[in-house]
Amino acid sequence: MNEKFPYGYELDAYIDKAFEMMKEDFPWATRDMIAKQTYYGIEKVGDDYQYVSYYWPGDGTLKAHTKDVDCEGFLRLLASDHDWELERANPVKESFSVPATTKCWGDWHLEIYQIRKHELGGYSAYVQAGNRSAGGSRTFFIPRSYLKLPWEEFLDKYLDLVSPGPFYVSRADLENAEGLKEFLGFKV
């Protein structure tokens, strides 16, 4: 072992460490919620071991691409590429639609802005925008540490996570959303 590979050269040890990091934001998650398949690994490249990601170039082969990261960077890659699986394993049980002034950018319009409560615990923000022929959405899980802050500090952190912009609501929209504080568990 060396400094770059403090947990050895077996990928499962790194997935376990990444999962420990993920538990901060997904306290309800279990290790088995992460797919058995990953697009990352550790391989010997030349004389040295390297962190790699795998891809399919279209010729039926699997290729490894070295990642220029240290252990912490590799753990962040593993966590960020598996968080969607944890989100999918925790269905929405209740939603709060945040009323917003009309938000548009060109011909794209904000269609949905919701704060969602999940069955296994936790909250997320869901944003959907589009035009007549295209659209997109994004989910932001709200770290549980944010919910332990006073309301004003929560808003500061939340707006760093889900920054106000063409398709996101402003601080004033959140402050004026009647019932949002209670929905998130803040005392009125």
C-alpha positions in Angstrom: 0.0 0.0 0.0 1.0 3.6 -0.4 -0.2 7.1 0.2 -2.3 7.2 -3.0 -4.0 3.8 -2.2 -4.4 3.8 1.6 -7.1 1.0 1.4 -5.2 -1.3 -0.9 -6.0 -2.1 -4.5 -9.4 -3.8 -4.1 -12.2 -1.5 -5.4 -14.8 -2.7 -2.7 -12.8 -1.0 0.0 -13.1 2.3 -1.8 -16.8 1.8 -2.5 -17.3 1.2 1.2 -15.4 4.4 2.1 -17.4 6.4 -0.5 -20.6 4.9 1.0 -19.6 6.1 4.4 -19.2 9.6 3.0 -22.6 9.3 1.3 -24.3 8.4 4.6 -23.9 12.0 5.7 -26.4 13.1 3.1 -28.3 9.8 2.8 -28.6 8.6 6.4 -31.4 6.1 5.4 -29.2 4.4 2.8 -27.9 0.9 3.0 -24.7 -0.4 1.2 -26.8 -2.8 -0.9 -28.6 0.1 -2.6 -25.5 0.8 -4.6 -25.3 -1.2 -7.8 -22.8 -4.0 -8.0 -21.6 -2.5 -11.3 -19.4 0.5 -11.4 -17.5 2.3 -14.1 -14.4 2.7 -11.9 -11.5 0.5 -10.9 -7.9 0.3 -9.9 -5.5 -1.1 -12.4 -1.8 -1.5 -12.9 -0.8 0.9 -15.7 2.9 0.4 -16.6 4.7 0.0 -13.3 2.2 1.8 -11.2 -1.3 1.4 -10.0 -3.8 4.0 -11.1 -7.4 4.9 -10.5 -9.3 4.4 -13.8 -12.8 4.8 -15.3 -14.1 2.4 -17.9 -15.7 3.2 -21.2 -16.9 1.4 -24.3 -15.5 2.9 -27.5 -18.1 1.2 -29.7 -15.9 -1.6 -30.9 -17.1 -4.2 -28.4 -14.2 -3.7 -26.0 -13.9 -2.1 -22.6 -11.2 0.5 -22.2 -9.7 2.0 -19.1 -9.0 5.7 -18.8 -6.6 6.8 -16.0 -8.0 9.4 -13.6 -5.6 12.0 -12.4 -7.0 12.0 -8.8 -5.8 11.2 -5.3 -7.7 8.9 -3.0 -10.1 11.7 -1.8 -10.9 12.6 -5.4 -11.5 9.0 -6.3 -13.9 8.6 -3.4 -15.8 11.8 -4.5 -16.1 10.3 -8.0 -17.5 7.1 -6.6 -19.9 8.9 -4.4 -21.2 11.3 -7.0 -21.7 8.6 -9.6 -23.7 6.4 -7.3 -25.9 9.0 -5.5 -28.6 8.7 -8.1 -29.1 5.0 -7.0 -29.7 6.1 -3.5 -32.1 8.8 -4.6 -34.0 6.2 -6.7 -34.3 3.8 -3.8 -36.0 6.5 -1.7 -39.4 7.4 -3.3 -41.1 10.7 -2.8 -44.0 10.6 -0.3 -45.0 14.2 -0.2 -44.3 17.4 -2.2 -44.5 21.1 -1.6 -44.8 23.3 -4.7 -42.9 26.6 -4.2 -44.8 29.4 -5.9 -42.5 31.5 -7.9 -42.8 34.6 -10.0 -42.6 33.6 -13.7 -39.1 32.4 -14.5 -38.0 32.1 -18.0 -34.9 32.3 -20.1 -35.4 32.8 -23.8 -38.3 30.4 -24.6 -37.6 28.1 -21.7 -39.9 28.3 -18.7 -39.7 27.0 -15.1 -42.5 24.4 -15.0 -42.0 22.7 -11.6 -40.2 23.8 -8.4 -40.9 21.4 -5.5 -39.4 20.5 -2.2 -39.9 16.8 -1.7 -40.1 14.7 1.4 -39.0 11.0 1.0 -40.3 7.8 2.4 -37.0 6.7 4.0 -36.2 10.2 5.2 -34.6 13.3 3.8 -35.7 16.1 1.5 -34.8 17.1 -2.0 -35.5 20.0 -4.4 -36.9 19.1 -7.8 -36.7 21.6 -10.7 -38.1 21.1 -14.1 -37.9 23.6 -17.0 -38.6 23.5 -20.8 -40.1 24.9 -23.9 -42.6 23.5 -26.4 -40.2 20.8 -27.7 -37.6 20.1 -25.1 -37.0 20.2 -21.3 -35.0 18.9 -18.4 -35.1 18.4 -14.7 -32.7 18.1 -11.8 -32.9 16.8 -8.3 -30.8 18.3 -5.4 -30.8 16.3 -2.2 -30.7 18.6 0.8 -28.0 17.5 3.3 -29.5 16.7 6.6 -27.0 19.0 8.3 -28.7 22.0 6.6 -32.0 21.1 8.4 -30.3 21.4 11.8 -29.5 25.1 11.2 -31.7 28.1 12.0 -34.0 29.0 9.2 -31.9 32.0 7.9 -28.7 29.9 7.8 -30.6 27.1 6.2 -31.7 29.5 3.4 -28.1 30.6 2.9 -26.8 27.1 2.6 -29.8 25.9 0.5 -29.3 28.8 -2.0 -25.6 27.8 -2.4 -26.8 24.3 -3.3 -29.7 25.3 -5.5 -28.5 28.7 -6.7 -31.1 31.3 -7.8 -31.0 31.6 -11.6 -33.2 31.5 -14.6 -35.0 28.3 -13.5 -34.6 28.5 -9.7 -36.5 30.5 -7.2 -35.1 33.3 -5.2 -34.7 33.7 -1.4 -37.8 35.9 -1.4 -39.8 33.2 -3.1 -38.7 30.7 -0.4 -39.3 33.1 2.5 -42.8 33.9 1.1 -43.8 30.3 0.5 -46.5 29.8 3.1 -46.1 26.5 4.9 -42.6 25.7 3.6 -40.9 26.1 7.0 -43.3 23.7 8.6 -43.0 21.2 5.7 -39.2 21.2 6.3 -39.7 20.7 10.0 -38.7 24.3 11.1 -40.7 25.8 14.0 -42.7 28.8 13.0 
